[in-house]
Amino acid sequence: MAAQPYPFTNFNFAVEINRGDDAKPLVNAAFAECDGLEMNMEVKTIREGGANDRQIRLNGMVSYGQLTLKRGMTENFDLWRWFKDSVANPRLRANAEVVLFAADGSTVRARFQLSRCVPVKLKAPALNARDGQVAIEELQVAYETLALKELDA
């Protein structure tokens, strides 16, 4: 008898950003929100002469969203360095993965792979003496491609 399928949940995720070919993560940060995993395809419509009852639809260009990460915590300044380095070298890119976990919090269910990422916005939070860690209010990352890597449940 097959096991009951469990739905994907949206509250167990991690973000991994790798800047080089060494597969070493750029930063160890945790974020409360992640948005912007999207792809859109333009559809070209062609009307054929004499065929007034139909239209032909062709695939067009694909465009990608912009990843937005909110309310993050980290113990270092690597994201700030990445932004500064990207300003100094506009060709600098990174790869990122948004990892979706099962309800147990440790089993990886899927990975969204983002290629050739560049940071486009980095916002510091309001400063508060009660907090003891370096925080990131918002990080926005533009990416060139998005792919889903499915894993066994």
C-alpha contacts under 8 A as a table, 3 or more apart, distances in Angstrom:
res1	aa1	res2	aa2	distance
8	F	102	A	6.67
8	F	103	A	7.85
8	F	109	R	7.84
9	T	12	N	6.67
9	T	101	F	7.78
9	T	102	A	6.92
9	T	103	A	6.72
10	N	13	F	7.16
10	N	100	L	7.60
12	N	100	L	6.13
12	N	101	F	5.23
12	N	102	A	6.97
12	N	103	A	7.03
12	N	105	G	6.00
13	F	98	V	6.80
13	F	99	V	5.35
13	F	100	L	4.61
13	F	101	F	5.70
14	A	30	A	6.80
14	A	31	F	7.65
14	A	98	V	5.77
14	A	99	V	5.08
14	A	100	L	6.84
15	V	29	A	7.71
15	V	30	A	7.35
15	V	31	F	7.88
15	V	96	A	7.11
15	V	97	E	5.82
15	V	98	V	4.59
15	V	99	V	6.18
16	E	25	P	6.30
16	E	26	L	7.69
16	E	27	V	7.63
16	E	28	N	7.80
16	E	96	A	5.43
16	E	97	E	5.15
16	E	98	V	6.42
16	E	99	V	7.65
17	I	25	P	5.53
17	I	26	L	5.42
17	I	27	V	6.79
17	I	94	A	6.76
17	I	95	N	5.87
17	I	96	A	4.25
17	I	97	E	6.56
18	N	21	D	7.80
18	N	23	A	5.97
18	N	24	K	6.03
18	N	25	P	4.60
18	N	26	L	5.09
18	N	94	A	5.60
18	N	95	N	5.28
18	N	96	A	6.02
19	R	23	A	7.87
19	R	24	K	7.74
19	R	25	P	7.17
19	R	26	L	5.86
19	R	93	R	6.60
19	R	94	A	4.16
19	R	95	N	6.31
20	G	23	A	6.47
20	G	24	K	7.24
20	G	94	A	6.76
21	D	24	K	7.87
25	P	28	N	7.19
26	L	78	D	6.65
26	L	79	L	7.61
27	V	74	T	7.77
27	V	76	N	7.73
27	V	78	D	5.81
27	V	79	L	6.75
28	N	74	T	6.31
28	N	75	E	7.61
29	A	72	G	6.46
29	A	73	M	5.55
29	A	74	T	4.53
29	A	75	E	7.55
30	A	72	G	5.28
30	A	73	M	5.44
30	A	74	T	6.76
31	F	34	C	7.21
31	F	69	L	6.31
31	F	70	K	5.92
31	F	71	R	5.49
31	F	72	G	3.93
31	F	73	M	6.50
32	A	69	L	7.63
32	A	70	K	6.04
32	A	71	R	5.43
32	A	72	G	6.24
33	E	68	T	7.87
33	E	69	L	5.60
33	E	70	K	5.03
33	E	71	R	6.80
34	C	67	L	7.08
34	C	68	T	5.73
34	C	69	L	4.66
34	C	70	K	6.60
35	D	67	L	5.72
35	D	68	T	5.11
35	D	69	L	6.57
36	G	65	G	5.36
36	G	66	Q	5.12
36	G	67	L	4.35
36	G	68	T	5.92
37	L	64	Y	7.88
37	L	65	G	6.19
37	L	66	Q	7.16
37	L	67	L	6.19
37	L	112	F	7.89
37	L	146	L	7.63
38	E	64	Y	5.79
38	E	65	G	5.08
38	E	66	Q	7.90
38	E	146	L	7.72
39	M	62	V	6.72
39	M	63	S	5.78
39	M	64	Y	4.61
39	M	65	G	6.33
39	M	146	L	7.36
40	N	62	V	5.50
40	N	63	S	5.20
40	N	64	Y	6.30
41	M	59	N	7.03
41	M	60	G	6.11
41	M	61	M	5.73
41	M	62	V	4.34
41	M	63	S	6.39
42	E	59	N	6.54
42	E	60	G	4.70
42	E	61	M	5.45
42	E	62	V	6.39
43	V	57	R	6.30
43	V	58	L	5.70
43	V	59	N	5.09
43	V	60	G	5.15
43	V	61	M	7.91
44	K	57	R	5.67
44	K	58	L	5.02
44	K	59	N	6.30
44	K	60	G	5.98
45	T	55	Q	6.61
45	T	56	I	5.71
45	T	57	R	4.80
45	T	58	L	6.44
46	I	55	Q	5.94
46	I	56	I	5.05
46	I	57	R	6.44
46	I	58	L	7.80
47	R	51	A	7.38
47	R	52	N	7.82
47	R	54	R	7.43
47	R	55	Q	5.03
47	R	56	I	6.26
48	E	51	A	5.47
48	E	52	N	7.59
48	E	55	Q	6.90
48	E	56	I	7.61
49	G	52	N	7.43
51	A	54	R	6.12
51	A	55	Q	7.74
52	N	55	Q	7.80
64	Y	143	Y	7.17
64	Y	144	E	6.83
64	Y	145	T	6.76
64	Y	146	L	7.25
65	G	142	A	7.31
65	G	143	Y	7.56
66	Q	140	Q	6.68
66	Q	141	V	5.78
66	Q	142	A	4.82
66	Q	143	Y	6.62
67	L	140	Q	5.54
67	L	141	V	5.03
67	L	142	A	6.35
67	L	143	Y	7.68
68	T	138	E	6.99
68	T	139	L	5.81
68	T	140	Q	4.46
68	T	141	V	6.49
69	L	72	G	7.30
69	L	138	E	5.60
69	L	139	L	5.09
69	L	140	Q	6.27
70	K	136	I	7.25
70	K	137	E	5.51
70	K	138	E	4.41
70	K	139	L	6.47
71	R	135	A	7.18
71	R	136	I	5.83
71	R	137	E	4.57
71	R	138	E	6.14
72	G	135	A	5.67
72	G	136	I	4.81
72	G	137	E	6.19
72	G	138	E	7.30
73	M	133	Q	6.80
73	M	134	V	6.08
73	M	135	A	4.50
73	M	136	I	6.08
74	T	77	F	7.75
74	T	133	Q	6.74
74	T	134	V	5.54
74	T	135	A	6.08
74	T	136	I	7.62
75	E	133	Q	6.17
75	E	134	V	5.79
76	N	134	V	6.89
77	F	80	W	5.34
77	F	81	R	6.35
77	F	134	V	7.87
78	D	81	R	4.96
78	D	82	W	6.07
79	L	82	W	4.97
79	L	83	F	6.30
80	W	83	F	5.19
80	W	84	K	6.24
80	W	122	L	7.54
81	R	84	K	4.98
81	R	85	D	5.92
82	W	85	D	5.10
82	W	86	S	6.06
82	W	119	P	7.66
83	F	86	S	5.11
83	F	87	V	6.40
83	F	119	P	5.91
83	F	120	V	7.81
83	F	122	L	7.58
84	K	87	V	5.21
84	K	88	A	6.41
85	D	88	A	5.00
85	D	89	N	5.98
85	D	92	L	7.57
86	S	89	N	5.02
86	S	90	P	5.33
86	S	91	R	7.37
86	S	92	L	5.63
86	S	93	R	7.67
86	S	118	V	7.12
86	S	119	P	7.45
87	V	90	P	5.81
89	N	92	L	5.64
92	L	118	V	7.45
93	R	116	R	5.00
93	R	117	C	5.32
93	R	118	V	5.58
94	A	115	S	6.91
94	A	116	R	5.28
94	A	117	C	4.90
94	A	118	V	6.61
95	N	113	Q	7.60
95	N	114	L	5.81
95	N	115	S	4.67
95	N	116	R	5.50
95	N	117	C	5.68
96	A	113	Q	6.05
96	A	114	L	5.06
96	A	115	S	6.49
96	A	117	C	7.07
97	E	111	R	6.16
97	E	112	F	5.39
97	E	113	Q	4.57
97	E	114	L	5.92
98	V	111	R	5.68
98	V	112	F	5.06
98	V	113	Q	6.71
99	V	108	V	6.86
99	V	109	R	7.76
99	V	110	A	6.13
99	V	111	R	4.60
99	V	112	F	6.48
100	L	108	V	6.01
100	L	109	R	5.66
100	L	110	A	5.24
100	L	111	R	6.10
101	F	104	D	7.52
101	F	105	G	5.56
101	F	106	S	6.05
101	F	107	T	5.44
101	F	108	V	4.48
101	F	109	R	5.26
101	F	110	A	7.16
102	A	105	G	5.67
102	A	106	S	6.75
102	A	107	T	5.36
102	A	108	V	6.21
102	A	109	R	5.82
104	D	107	T	6.63
108	V	111	R	7.77
108	V	151	L	7.19
108	V	153	A	7.90
109	R	150	E	7.00
109	R	151	L	5.47
109	R	152	D	6.68
109	R	153	A	5.79
110	A	148	L	7.14
110	A	149	K	5.86
110	A	150	E	4.88
110	A	151	L	5.39
111	R	148	L	5.92
111	R	149	K	5.06
111	R	150	E	6.61
111	R	151	L	7.81
112	F	146	L	6.79
112	F	147	A	5.76
112	F	148	L	4.68
112	F	149	K	6.20
113	Q	145	T	7.98
113	Q	146	L	5.62
113	Q	147	A	5.10
113	Q	148	L	6.17
113	Q	149	K	7.09
114	L	117	C	6.85
114	L	143	Y	6.06
114	L	144	E	7.22
114	L	145	T	5.70
114	L	146	L	4.78
114	L	147	A	6.72
115	S	143	Y	5.92
115	S	144	E	5.84
115	S	145	T	5.38
115	S	146	L	6.76
116	R	143	Y	5.67
116	R	144	E	5.71
116	R	145	T	7.46
117	C	141	V	6.25
117	C	142	A	5.55
117	C	143	Y	4.36
117	C	144	E	6.77
118	V	141	V	5.58
118	V	142	A	5.44
118	V	143	Y	6.59
119	P	122	L	7.39
119	P	139	L	7.29
119	P	140	Q	5.96
119	P	141	V	4.38
119	P	142	A	6.30
120	V	139	L	7.73
120	V	140	Q	5.55
120	V	141	V	5.55
120	V	142	A	6.51
121	K	138	E	7.41
121	K	139	L	5.54
121	K	140	Q	4.89
121	K	141	V	7.11
122	L	136	I	7.49
122	L	137	E	7.82
122	L	138	E	5.81
122	L	139	L	4.63
122	L	140	Q	6.57
123	K	136	I	6.33
123	K	137	E	5.46
123	K	138	E	5.04
123	K	139	L	6.46
124	A	135	A	6.89
124	A	136	I	5.18
124	A	137	E	5.18
124	A	138	E	7.07
125	P	135	A	6.54
125	P	136	I	6.04
125	P	137	E	4.63
125	P	138	E	7.97
128	N	131	D	6.02
129	A	132	G	7.43
136	I	139	L	7.09
143	Y	146	L	7.54
